[in-house]
C-alpha cells in the first residue's frame, strides 16, 4: 500500500519506518531539512523515499499526519487536494509551547481537521501528550571523534523533575562511522531506563531494528534486550576491629 507521511519527526519518522519495513511503500515529507528525509528513507529500507507533501499524498491511499498543531494548515496547503484520502492523524491540538490544549473542551483536533479537509476520511489514532511536556530533549553529537573510543550520537530524553536520562535513541560512533560487531547488523538502539531505589536510573529495555541482507532478499530482524529485578548492591560492612597487617619477620609476643 502507498502511504504518505506528512511531517517526519519522531512520530512520523518512526511510524513510516515501521510501515516501510513491513512492506508498504512510504514517502517521507515535511521536515526542517531535506537531508533528514533522505536519511529516514535510507534507514527505512528500499520501500521508502523522500519527497514533498504533494508527492507524498499524490498516489497514497493512506496519509499519516504527524505535524505539530501550529503547522497543520501549512502542511495541508503544501499537500494539495486530499479528497477521498484516508487521513490518520496523531496530531494533538497543543499550544505553540506544548503547555496546554488549545482545543478539547467542546471539540477535538480531529473534528477541526475533518472540517479543514471535508472530503477526506479522518481517523484519530496514536494520540499522546508530546514528550516535551514531561521531558527535555537534547541532540547529542560528539565534537571530536577518535579511533580508539566510541561515543554516543543521537537523542537523549531527560526527566524535568529528576534531571536524569530516562531514554536514549542513537548509535555509537568513532572516526570511521557507526561501531557494531560485524556479525550483527544492528546500529541504532532505543533504550529506556527505570527508576531504582528512588534515585538511580538504569536501562531496562533496549530495542534495535534492522535487516539481514541476503543475496536475493532482505529479512527484517529485531533485537530486544530486557533487564529485570534491578537492585542496587548493598555495601559489605567493614570489620568491627580490623587487625593491622603483620610485619615481615615479626613474631607475636605473648601477654603476661
PyMOL commands that set and color helices and strands:
alter all, ss='L'
color gray80, all
select helices_A, chain A and resi 10-21+34-44+53-58+69-79+109-116+131-134
alter helices_A, ss='H'
color red, helices_A
select strands_A, chain A and resi 2-6+25-29+48-50+62-65+86-89+121-124+135-140+151-159+165-174+177-178+189-196+200-213+218-226
alter strands_A, ss='S'
color yellow, strands_A
deselect
rebuild
show_as cartoon
